Amino acid sequence: MNSLNKLEEFKGSNAWDNKFALPLIPMHNNPWIYSAYVRKLCGGFDSEMDYILFSHMNKCEVEPGLFNRWPDGSGGVTSHDEIMGLAYHDHDTAKDILLYLEKHDGEYINVHNPGKWTSEKFNVYRFIFLKPYLKACAEWHVSLLSQAQFSAFLIYDLITHKGIDPAGRLRIWIMLEAMEIFPLSGFVISIWRKIMKNKNITPKLCFTHYLAEVPIMKKMAPEYF
């Protein structure tokens, strides 16, 4: 099934947001990472869909590199996984996010009344995999140190991973293609893939447990990471 046919199937599913004409899975509050999953499952979007998506993205932009979840500013704090989804969609967006984070020393604050959120919780640099991934998405130089940071995260994941942890598997899955082109991180990714395969943990299995209420995700998911 080609990308266009896959997208047509998504349009007829409950992953589709009729209000914005995008696959944002509107029953939940994670439009950017979920639409990134859909992009990956489709093997990319066509130019028309990208135009709609980027127009929507512009409406969610507070300032260069800082995005809300929704155009009206609702949805609360934009989390690190939402940042990952934004970066996956577009390398210029990833670049703007990196510049914003550098300017604000890793803090990503899109709300005026964060409630119980502290300054430390706003700092997304606490996720050691995020900056290397954003650099890769932005097509910036990814140094050996950055690759080592990402690799350390994957090794830690392999050591501590228990059960299926579908959300964690899928967050890693969205980062793999950007990071596997580099020698060190690519080598560790190949080990991670092999171990997931040996454990019979697959994207299709993950979507059996995660977003199970959106069955098209499992239907479109591949058998292997």
ZIRA-V283476 format. One record per residue. N is the residue number from 1. RES is the residue in three letters. PHI is phi in whole degrees, -180 to 180 (999 if undefined). PSI is psi in whole degrees, -180 to 180 (999 if undefined). BURIAL is 1 if it has 24 or more other ideal C-beta (glycine too) atoms within 12 Angstrom, else 0. Layout:
n = (N;N)
res = (RES;RES)
phi = (PHI;PHI)
psi = (PSI;PSI)
burial = (BURIAL;BURIAL)
This chain:
n = (1;2;3;4;5;6;7;8;9;10;11;12;13;14;15;16;17;18;19;20;21;22;23;24;25;26;27;28;29;30;31;32;33;34;35;36;37;38;39;40;41;42;43;44;45;46;47;48;49;50;51;52;53;54;55;56;57;58;59;60;61;62;63;64;65;66;67;68;69;70;71;72;73;74;75;76;77;78;79;80;81;82;83;84;85;86;87;88;89;90;91;92;93;94;95;96;97;98;99;100;101;102;103;104;105;106;107;108;109;110;111;112;113;114;115;116;117;118;119;120;121;122;123;124;125;126;127;128;129;130;131;132;133;134;135;136;137;138;139;140;141;142;143;144;145;146;147;148;149;150;151;152;153;154;155;156;157;158;159;160;161;162;163;164;165;166;167;168;169;170;171;172;173;174;175;176;177;178;179;180;181;182;183;184;185;186;187;188;189;190;191;192;193;194;195;196;197;198;199;200;201;202;203;204;205;206;207;208;209;210;211;212;213;214;215;216;217;218;219;220;221;222;223;224;225)
res = (MET;ASN;SER;LEU;ASN;LYS;LEU;GLU;GLU;PHE;LYS;GLY;SER;ASN;ALA;TRP;ASP;ASN;LYS;PHE;ALA;LEU;PRO;LEU;ILE;PRO;MET;HIS;ASN;ASN;PRO;TRP;ILE;TYR;SER;ALA;TYR;VAL;ARG;LYS;LEU;CYS;GLY;GLY;PHE;ASP;SER;GLU;MET;ASP;TYR;ILE;LEU;PHE;SER;HIS;MET;ASN;LYS;CYS;GLU;VAL;GLU;PRO;GLY;LEU;PHE;ASN;ARG;TRP;PRO;ASP;GLY;SER;GLY;GLY;VAL;THR;SER;HIS;ASP;GLU;ILE;MET;GLY;LEU;ALA;TYR;HIS;ASP;HIS;ASP;THR;ALA;LYS;ASP;ILE;LEU;LEU;TYR;LEU;GLU;LYS;HIS;ASP;GLY;GLU;TYR;ILE;ASN;VAL;HIS;ASN;PRO;GLY;LYS;TRP;THR;SER;GLU;LYS;PHE;ASN;VAL;TYR;ARG;PHE;ILE;PHE;LEU;LYS;PRO;TYR;LEU;LYS;ALA;CYS;ALA;GLU;TRP;HIS;VAL;SER;LEU;LEU;SER;GLN;ALA;GLN;PHE;SER;ALA;PHE;LEU;ILE;TYR;ASP;LEU;ILE;THR;HIS;LYS;GLY;ILE;ASP;PRO;ALA;GLY;ARG;LEU;ARG;ILE;TRP;ILE;MET;LEU;GLU;ALA;MET;GLU;ILE;PHE;PRO;LEU;SER;GLY;PHE;VAL;ILE;SER;ILE;TRP;ARG;LYS;ILE;MET;LYS;ASN;LYS;ASN;ILE;THR;PRO;LYS;LEU;CYS;PHE;THR;HIS;TYR;LEU;ALA;GLU;VAL;PRO;ILE;MET;LYS;LYS;MET;ALA;PRO;GLU;TYR;PHE)
phi = (999;-81;-60;-65;-65;-63;-63;-62;-66;-64;-62;-94;-113;-81;-79;-85;-101;-65;-64;-109;56;-144;-85;-102;49;-67;-69;-120;-118;-131;-64;-78;-71;-69;-67;-67;-59;-64;-56;-67;-64;-83;76;109;-107;-81;-64;-66;-67;-63;-61;-65;-64;-70;-65;-64;-60;-61;-72;-93;-83;-80;-156;-51;91;-115;-127;-86;-73;-133;-59;-85;84;-79;104;80;-63;-81;-81;-65;-71;-67;-61;-59;-66;-58;-66;-63;-70;-161;-71;-68;-65;-59;-64;-64;-63;-61;-64;-62;-65;-65;-66;-111;54;90;-84;-124;-121;-113;-124;-88;-123;-75;68;-82;-68;-103;-58;-66;-70;-74;-84;-81;-69;-68;-92;-67;-83;-71;-63;-58;-64;-62;-61;-64;-64;-80;63;-87;-66;-110;-71;-61;-63;-63;-63;-66;-63;-64;-65;-61;-61;-65;-64;-60;-60;-65;-73;-100;-64;-135;65;-92;46;-61;-63;-65;-63;-73;-64;-66;-54;-69;-94;-62;-66;-72;-96;-79;-79;-98;-61;-72;-64;-64;-64;-67;-61;-62;-68;-60;-59;-63;-69;-62;-65;-65;-85;60;-100;-131;-56;-62;-65;-60;-76;-71;-104;-108;58;-62;-74;-120;-62;-65;-63;-66;-58;-88;-70;-76;-79;-135;-72)
psi = (127;173;-41;-44;-38;-44;-38;-37;-39;-36;-28;10;175;7;-16;134;103;-28;-41;-1;46;155;76;-1;70;-13;-14;180;37;60;-32;-46;-36;-41;-30;-40;-43;-43;-45;-41;-31;-13;28;164;157;175;-35;-45;-39;-39;-45;-44;-47;-31;-41;-42;-42;-35;-21;-5;123;-46;168;119;-9;121;144;167;-36;155;-31;5;1;173;-12;-157;134;111;172;-33;-31;-38;-42;-42;-43;-46;-35;-34;-32;129;-31;-37;-43;-41;-44;-39;-43;-44;-39;-46;-38;-40;-33;19;41;-8;135;98;109;4;152;-31;84;-5;-122;-1;135;169;-38;-37;-28;-19;107;-7;-9;-17;104;-18;-17;-49;-45;-42;-45;-40;-43;-44;-36;-6;34;170;129;103;169;-36;-45;-41;-38;-38;-47;-42;-39;-40;-45;-40;-44;-41;-44;-35;-38;-12;132;148;-150;-44;63;-39;-42;-40;-42;-34;-39;-44;-40;-20;-14;-47;-31;-34;-16;-8;-10;147;-51;-54;-34;-39;-46;-37;-40;-37;-44;-46;-45;-41;-40;-40;-42;-30;-1;33;120;162;-40;-41;-42;-42;-8;-32;-32;127;35;-25;-4;79;-21;-25;-46;-41;-41;-12;143;168;-24;153;999)
burial = (0;0;0;0;0;1;1;0;1;1;1;0;1;0;1;1;1;0;0;1;0;1;1;1;1;1;0;1;0;1;1;1;1;1;1;1;1;1;1;1;1;1;0;0;1;0;0;0;1;0;0;1;1;0;0;1;1;0;0;1;1;1;0;0;1;1;1;1;1;1;0;0;0;0;0;0;1;1;1;1;1;1;1;1;1;1;1;1;1;1;0;0;1;1;0;1;1;1;0;1;1;0;0;0;0;1;1;1;1;1;0;0;0;0;0;0;0;0;0;0;0;1;0;1;1;0;1;1;1;1;1;1;1;1;1;1;1;1;0;1;0;1;0;0;0;1;1;0;1;1;1;0;1;1;0;0;1;1;0;0;0;0;0;0;0;1;0;1;1;1;1;1;1;1;1;1;1;1;1;1;0;1;0;1;1;0;0;1;1;0;0;1;1;0;0;1;0;0;0;0;1;1;1;1;1;1;1;0;0;1;1;0;0;1;0;1;1;1;0;1;1;1;0;0;1)
